[in-house]
Amino acid sequence: MTICPNQLGQHAALWGMRNLSQWLVGERAEILDRRAAIEQGFARLPGWKLLGCGAYFAYVEHPFDMSSAVLAQKLVQDAGVLLLPGTMFTPLGDAAGGRQLRIAFANVDRAGIAQLYDRLAPLEC
């Protein structure tokens, strides 16, 4: 926690507030478009459930009969998709974590999100 930010940072922040409003509008639109692409693509994944979707991450429930820790490794090998298992975000032994995955999409455009669904849709684990 910064108690007293340095002057250089304060000057930069003030300049940004005065001059970057149009850039901010574009960034916000891009973030909302990525989120919409994640939500829309879920129709292509029968048995999967979108539990929550924010600006940068989505939490999902997978339909496979294996722990998300095992599935996450399998997805890297079989589909070229890197997701984090829900077991990383839940207490040890919490069954919900074994059914969940976290998808990070902050740096992926709409075309990349479509490719994610192209890779996940044919999976039969």
SEGUSE-364716 format. One line per field, with one value per atom (N, C-alpha, C): residue number from 1; atom name; x, y, z. Coordinates in nm, 2 decimals, m for minus. Each point is the difference from the previous one (the first is absolute). Layout:
BEGIN
i	c(NUM/...)
at	c(CA/...)
X	c(X/...)
Y	c(Y/...)
Z	c(Z/...)
This chain:
BEGIN
i	c(1/1/1/2/2/2/3/3/3/4/4/4/5/5/5/6/6/6/7/7/7/8/8/8/9/9/9/10/10/10/11/11/11/12/12/12/13/13/13/14/14/14/15/15/15/16/16/16/17/17/17/18/18/18/19/19/19/20/20/20/21/21/21/22/22/22/23/23/23/24/24/24/25/25/25/26/26/26/27/27/27/28/28/28/29/29/29/30/30/30/31/31/31/32/32/32/33/33/33/34/34/34/35/35/35/36/36/36/37/37/37/38/38/38/39/39/39/40/40/40/41/41/41/42/42/42/43/43/43/44/44/44/45/45/45/46/46/46/47/47/47/48/48/48/49/49/49/50/50/50/51/51/51/52/52/52/53/53/53/54/54/54/55/55/55/56/56/56/57/57/57/58/58/58/59/59/59/60/60/60/61/61/61/62/62/62/63/63/63/64/64/64/65/65/65/66/66/66/67/67/67/68/68/68/69/69/69/70/70/70/71/71/71/72/72/72/73/73/73/74/74/74/75/75/75/76/76/76/77/77/77/78/78/78/79/79/79/80/80/80/81/81/81/82/82/82/83/83/83/84/84/84/85/85/85/86/86/86/87/87/87/88/88/88/89/89/89/90/90/90/91/91/91/92/92/92/93/93/93/94/94/94/95/95/95/96/96/96/97/97/97/98/98/98/99/99/99/100/100/100/101/101/101/102/102/102/103/103/103/104/104/104/105/105/105/106/106/106/107/107/107/108/108/108/109/109/109/110/110/110/111/111/111/112/112/112/113/113/113/114/114/114/115/115/115/116/116/116/117/117/117/118/118/118/119/119/119/120/120/120/121/121/121/122/122/122/123/123/123/124/124/124/125/125/125)
at	c(N/CA/C/N/CA/C/N/CA/C/N/CA/C/N/CA/C/N/CA/C/N/CA/C/N/CA/C/N/CA/C/N/CA/C/N/CA/C/N/CA/C/N/CA/C/N/CA/C/N/CA/C/N/CA/C/N/CA/C/N/CA/C/N/CA/C/N/CA/C/N/CA/C/N/CA/C/N/CA/C/N/CA/C/N/CA/C/N/CA/C/N/CA/C/N/CA/C/N/CA/C/N/CA/C/N/CA/C/N/CA/C/N/CA/C/N/CA/C/N/CA/C/N/CA/C/N/CA/C/N/CA/C/N/CA/C/N/CA/C/N/CA/C/N/CA/C/N/CA/C/N/CA/C/N/CA/C/N/CA/C/N/CA/C/N/CA/C/N/CA/C/N/CA/C/N/CA/C/N/CA/C/N/CA/C/N/CA/C/N/CA/C/N/CA/C/N/CA/C/N/CA/C/N/CA/C/N/CA/C/N/CA/C/N/CA/C/N/CA/C/N/CA/C/N/CA/C/N/CA/C/N/CA/C/N/CA/C/N/CA/C/N/CA/C/N/CA/C/N/CA/C/N/CA/C/N/CA/C/N/CA/C/N/CA/C/N/CA/C/N/CA/C/N/CA/C/N/CA/C/N/CA/C/N/CA/C/N/CA/C/N/CA/C/N/CA/C/N/CA/C/N/CA/C/N/CA/C/N/CA/C/N/CA/C/N/CA/C/N/CA/C/N/CA/C/N/CA/C/N/CA/C/N/CA/C/N/CA/C/N/CA/C/N/CA/C/N/CA/C/N/CA/C/N/CA/C/N/CA/C/N/CA/C/N/CA/C/N/CA/C/N/CA/C/N/CA/C/N/CA/C/N/CA/C/N/CA/C/N/CA/C/N/CA/C/N/CA/C/N/CA/C/N/CA/C/N/CA/C/N/CA/C/N/CA/C/N/CA/C/N/CA/C/N/CA/C/N/CA/C/N/CA/C/N/CA/C)
X	c(0.08/m0.08/0.09/m0.02/0.07/m0.07/0.07/m0.06/0.02/0.12/0.03/0.06/m0.09/0.06/0.09/0.11/0.09/m0.06/0.06/m0.06/m0.01/0.10/0.00/m0.12/m0.03/m0.12/m0.13/m0.01/m0.11/m0.02/0.11/m0.01/m0.04/0.05/m0.04/m0.15/m0.05/m0.14/m0.09/0.04/m0.08/0.00/0.11/0.01/m0.10/0.01/m0.09/m0.14/m0.04/m0.14/m0.05/0.09/m0.03/0.00/0.08/0.03/m0.04/m0.03/m0.02/m0.14/m0.10/m0.14/m0.04/0.04/m0.04/0.07/0.13/0.07/m0.07/m0.05/m0.06/m0.14/m0.07/m0.12/0.02/0.11/0.03/0.05/0.07/0.05/m0.12/m0.10/m0.12/m0.08/m0.01/m0.08/0.07/0.13/0.07/m0.02/0.01/m0.02/m0.14/m0.10/m0.14/m0.03/0.07/m0.01/0.06/0.11/0.06/m0.09/m0.05/m0.10/m0.12/m0.05/m0.12/0.04/0.12/0.04/0.01/0.05/0.01/m0.15/m0.08/m0.14/m0.07/0.01/m0.07/0.06/0.13/0.06/m0.04/m0.05/m0.04/m0.11/m0.08/m0.10/0.06/0.13/0.06/0.06/m0.02/0.06/m0.11/m0.06/m0.11/0.06/m0.07/0.04/0.09/0.06/0.08/m0.10/0.04/m0.08/0.09/m0.05/0.07/m0.05/0.09/m0.03/0.01/0.09/0.02/0.10/m0.02/0.08/0.02/0.12/0.03/0.07/0.09/0.07/0.12/0.06/0.12/0.00/m0.09/m0.01/m0.14/m0.01/m0.13/0.02/m0.09/0.00/m0.10/0.04/m0.09/0.00/m0.11/m0.01/0.01/0.09/0.02/m0.09/m0.03/m0.09/0.07/0.14/0.07/0.02/0.02/0.01/0.15/0.05/0.14/0.02/0.10/0.03/0.04/m0.03/0.05/0.15/0.07/0.15/0.05/m0.07/0.04/m0.05/m0.12/m0.05/0.08/0.05/0.08/0.12/0.07/0.12/m0.04/m0.11/m0.04/m0.04/m0.06/m0.03/0.12/0.11/0.12/0.06/0.00/0.05/m0.08/m0.13/m0.10/m0.05/m0.02/m0.07/0.09/0.11/0.08/m0.06/m0.07/m0.07/0.05/0.04/0.05/m0.11/m0.05/m0.10/0.05/m0.05/0.04/m0.11/0.04/m0.10/m0.06/m0.13/m0.07/0.06/0.08/0.06/0.11/0.04/0.10/m0.07/m0.14/m0.07/m0.10/0.00/m0.09/0.08/m0.05/0.07/0.02/0.11/0.03/m0.11/m0.04/m0.11/m0.14/m0.01/m0.13/m0.03/m0.11/m0.04/m0.03/m0.05/m0.03/0.12/0.12/0.12/0.04/m0.04/0.03/m0.08/m0.11/m0.10/0.02/0.09/0.01/0.13/0.00/0.11/m0.01/0.12/0.00/0.06/m0.07/0.04/0.04/0.13/0.05/m0.01/m0.07/m0.01/0.03/0.07/0.03/0.08/0.09/0.09/m0.04/m0.12/m0.05/m0.11/0.01/m0.10/m0.12/m0.10/m0.12/0.04/0.09/0.04/0.07/0.08/0.07/m0.10/m0.10/m0.10/m0.08/m0.03/m0.07/0.09/0.13/0.09/0.00/m0.01/m0.01/m0.12/m0.12/m0.11/0.01/0.07/0.03/0.08/0.09/0.08/m0.07/m0.09/m0.07/m0.12/m0.07/m0.12/0.01/0.10/0.00/0.06/0.03/0.07/m0.10/0.05/m0.07/0.09/m0.01/0.10/m0.06)
Y	c(m0.12/0.12/0.12/0.09/0.12/0.11/0.06/0.10/0.14/0.02/0.13/m0.03/0.00/m0.03/0.12/m0.04/0.10/0.10/0.12/0.10/m0.04/m0.07/m0.04/m0.08/m0.10/m0.08/0.08/0.10/0.09/0.08/0.05/0.08/m0.08/m0.12/m0.09/m0.04/m0.03/m0.03/0.12/0.12/0.12/0.02/m0.02/0.01/m0.10/m0.12/m0.11/0.03/0.05/0.04/0.11/0.09/0.11/m0.03/m0.10/m0.02/m0.14/m0.09/m0.14/m0.05/0.08/m0.04/m0.09/0.04/m0.07/m0.14/0.00/m0.13/m0.09/0.05/m0.08/m0.05/0.08/m0.05/m0.12/0.01/m0.12/m0.12/0.02/m0.11/m0.07/0.08/m0.05/m0.08/0.05/m0.07/m0.14/0.00/m0.13/m0.10/0.05/m0.09/m0.06/0.08/m0.04/m0.10/0.02/m0.09/m0.13/m0.01/m0.12/m0.08/0.07/m0.07/m0.05/0.07/m0.04/m0.13/0.00/m0.11/m0.13/0.02/m0.12/m0.05/0.09/m0.04/m0.06/0.06/m0.05/m0.14/m0.02/m0.13/m0.12/0.02/m0.11/m0.09/0.05/m0.08/m0.11/0.01/m0.11/m0.11/0.01/m0.10/m0.06/m0.10/m0.07/m0.07/0.02/m0.06/0.09/0.10/0.10/0.11/0.06/0.10/0.12/0.12/0.12/0.05/0.00/0.03/0.15/0.06/0.15/0.05/0.12/0.06/0.15/0.04/0.14/0.06/0.10/0.07/m0.08/m0.09/m0.06/m0.15/m0.06/m0.14/m0.05/m0.13/m0.07/m0.12/m0.03/m0.13/m0.09/m0.12/m0.09/m0.14/m0.07/m0.14/m0.09/m0.10/m0.09/m0.13/m0.07/m0.12/m0.13/0.00/m0.13/m0.06/m0.13/m0.09/0.00/0.12/0.01/0.13/0.01/0.12/0.11/0.12/0.11/0.01/m0.05/0.00/m0.10/m0.11/m0.10/0.06/0.05/0.05/0.11/0.09/0.12/m0.05/m0.10/m0.06/m0.06/m0.07/m0.07/0.10/0.11/0.11/0.06/0.01/0.05/m0.10/m0.12/m0.11/m0.02/m0.01/m0.05/0.11/0.12/0.11/0.13/0.00/0.12/0.12/m0.03/0.10/0.00/0.12/0.01/0.07/m0.08/0.05/m0.03/0.07/m0.04/m0.08/m0.10/m0.09/0.08/m0.03/0.06/m0.04/m0.11/m0.04/0.10/0.09/0.10/0.11/0.01/0.11/m0.04/m0.12/m0.05/m0.07/m0.02/m0.07/m0.14/m0.06/m0.14/m0.09/m0.09/m0.09/0.06/0.12/0.06/m0.06/m0.08/m0.07/0.10/0.12/0.09/0.04/0.01/0.03/m0.10/m0.12/m0.11/0.00/0.08/0.01/0.13/0.09/0.13/0.03/0.09/0.05/0.16/0.06/0.15/0.03/0.07/0.04/0.15/0.02/0.14/0.05/0.11/0.05/0.14/0.06/0.15/0.03/m0.08/0.03/m0.08/m0.04/m0.08/0.07/0.02/0.07/m0.10/0.05/m0.07/m0.13/0.02/m0.11/m0.11/0.04/m0.09/m0.08/0.07/m0.06/m0.10/0.03/m0.10/m0.12/0.02/m0.12/m0.08/0.06/m0.07/m0.10/0.05/m0.08/m0.11/0.03/m0.10/m0.11/0.03/m0.11/m0.08/0.07/m0.07/m0.08/0.05/m0.06/m0.15/m0.05/m0.14/m0.09/0.05/m0.08/m0.11/m0.11/m0.11/m0.06/0.04/m0.05/m0.12)
Z	c(0.00/0.00/0.00/m0.09/m0.01/0.08/0.10/0.08/m0.07/m0.05/m0.07/m0.13/m0.11/m0.13/m0.04/m0.08/m0.04/m0.10/m0.01/m0.08/m0.15/m0.05/m0.14/m0.03/0.09/m0.02/0.00/0.09/0.01/m0.12/m0.05/m0.13/m0.12/0.00/m0.11/0.01/0.12/0.02/m0.04/0.04/m0.03/m0.16/m0.06/m0.15/m0.06/0.05/m0.06/0.02/0.12/0.02/m0.09/m0.04/m0.08/m0.15/m0.04/m0.15/m0.05/0.08/m0.05/0.00/0.01/0.01/m0.12/m0.12/m0.12/m0.01/0.05/0.00/0.10/0.12/0.10/m0.06/m0.07/m0.06/m0.09/m0.08/m0.09/0.08/0.10/0.09/0.06/0.05/0.07/m0.10/m0.12/m0.11/m0.03/m0.01/m0.02/0.11/0.12/0.12/0.00/m0.03/0.00/m0.12/m0.11/m0.12/0.03/0.07/0.04/0.09/0.09/0.10/m0.07/m0.10/m0.07/m0.09/m0.05/m0.08/0.08/0.13/0.09/0.03/0.03/0.03/m0.11/m0.12/m0.12/m0.04/0.01/m0.04/0.08/0.12/0.09/m0.06/m0.09/m0.06/m0.08/m0.04/m0.08/0.09/0.13/0.09/0.09/m0.06/0.08/0.12/0.11/0.13/0.08/m0.06/0.07/0.06/0.11/0.06/0.03/m0.04/0.03/0.14/0.10/0.13/0.03/m0.07/0.02/m0.10/m0.05/m0.10/0.03/0.01/0.03/m0.12/0.03/m0.11/m0.05/0.08/m0.04/0.02/0.08/0.03/0.00/m0.04/0.01/0.09/0.08/0.08/m0.06/m0.03/m0.07/0.08/m0.02/0.04/m0.12/0.01/m0.11/0.02/m0.11/0.01/0.01/0.02/m0.01/0.13/0.00/0.12/0.04/0.03/0.05/0.07/0.09/0.07/m0.10/0.03/m0.08/m0.01/0.10/0.00/m0.10/m0.02/m0.11/m0.13/m0.01/m0.13/m0.05/0.09/m0.05/m0.07/0.05/m0.06/m0.13/m0.01/m0.12/m0.11/0.04/m0.10/m0.06/0.08/m0.06/m0.11/0.04/m0.09/m0.12/0.02/m0.11/m0.08/0.06/m0.07/m0.01/0.06/m0.01/0.08/0.10/0.08/0.14/0.05/0.14/0.08/0.10/0.09/0.14/0.10/0.14/0.06/0.07/0.07/0.12/0.02/0.12/0.13/0.00/0.13/0.04/m0.08/0.04/0.07/0.00/0.05/0.11/0.04/0.10/0.11/0.12/0.11/m0.04/0.05/m0.02/0.04/m0.09/0.03/m0.04/m0.05/m0.04/m0.14/0.00/m0.12/m0.12/0.03/m0.10/m0.09/0.07/m0.08/m0.10/0.02/m0.09/m0.13/0.01/m0.11/m0.08/0.05/m0.06/m0.06/m0.10/m0.06/m0.01/m0.01/m0.02/m0.13/m0.08/m0.13/0.00/m0.03/m0.01/m0.14/m0.03/m0.14/m0.01/0.09/m0.01/m0.12/m0.05/m0.11/m0.12/m0.01/m0.12/m0.07/m0.13/m0.07/m0.04/m0.06/m0.03/m0.09/m0.09/m0.09/0.08/0.10/0.09/0.09/0.04/0.08/m0.08/m0.12/m0.09/m0.02/m0.01/m0.01/0.12/0.12/0.12/0.00/m0.05/m0.01/m0.11/m0.10/m0.11/0.06/0.09/0.06/0.11/0.08/0.11/m0.05/m0.10/m0.05/m0.03/m0.07/m0.04/0.11/0.12/0.10/0.06/0.02/0.07/0.10/0.12/0.10/0.08)
